[in-house]
């Protein structure tokens, strides 16, 4: 199978990383700017500041609001989001408007001044957003699991932070963090879709003028120690089912065991042919859906299994999940099942690279973790090379019952 999973990579004189992935059959052009400053990089006393800055990029002044909305004047869209390790802005426009979009995006990201009145408005909006997120039980139980698995690593904190911290943030703190982190050497510029070489050079010229900065000091984090609690339980009003999340700490994105653990997540809960879907839904009918995923970043990793069940069936669901993990640990996965899991992952990668928005997210993630234009192609090769012995080994190493933490969110009595 021939696939194009490699992009072009270069560094500008101001140390901005530029990734170039043309798709000549596309009808639109995409531009993304990623800042390697998410919730994991923010000071703990400023929890939520990375997400707050992202809000202020498009809403932090009357000029910013006008700039961000201008993309709609020529049929484009702007998407901004924050995750644990990045803030990303994505513009999708007609090819002839790419240079104008680049000027707009550069203006939003490199201007480090915010208006006090807009700051107050955005703070209220963010607090509303945090309240809305807190109402979602699937998100709440994942937060419970992460707090159980990680005692010190910032992955245990919600991306948006906590209301008490957000309320205490000031404009000056946001401007200082922006100035220190929104610098070319800490950013990734990605161009994709349909555009010609002349426009590409014009866009690079726009970003080449952005200021250089001193080297940022990156702190090493101590590895997590100790075992998670076997079970943490909370109650929540307004829900009728219990939400169960089982997981374990694993390894960072660079580790050699990542492809095998990704396949374990797929074998367990990646689609209707997965073991847990068949066991919990089809055989025992105790859940509508069950999923599992292996999440990893520059210095963290965890595998989680999630489902919603009737409270009286929660113990049974937990037992069935533990049983499937023991089977994986004690028996080799059949060749046909392993190959199907590999095809599911490969299909997901290729569909992602066919999607204009997902392409930018995938490339940004790969660059942040590996700093290589060949990272995705190499990942696919590593997935194909995983054996059923590898699966058995990583399950025993990372997912034995002693390594697992369990979170249960129950209806309030």
Secondary structure, 3 states (H helix, E strand, C coil): CCCCCCCEEEECCCCCEEEEEECCCCCEEEEEEEECCCCCCCCHHHCCHHHHHHHHHHHCCHHHHHHHHHHHHHCCEEEEEECCCCEEEEEEEEHHHHHHHHHHHHHHHHCCCCCHHHHHHHHHHHHHHHHHHHCCHHHHHHHHHHHHHCCCCHHHCCCCCCHHHHHHCCHHHHHHHHHHHCCHHHEEEEEEECCCHHHHHHHHHHHHCCCCCCCCCCCCCCCCCCCCCCCEEEEECCCCCEEEEEEEECCCCCCCCHHHHHHHHHHHHCCCCCHHHHHHHHHCCCCCCEEEEEEECCCCEEEEEEEEECHHHHHHHHHHHHHHHHHHHHCCCCHHHHHHHHHHHHHHHHHHHHCHHHHHHHHHHHHHHHCCCCHHHHHHHHHHHCCHHHHHHHHHHHCCHHHCEEEEEEECC
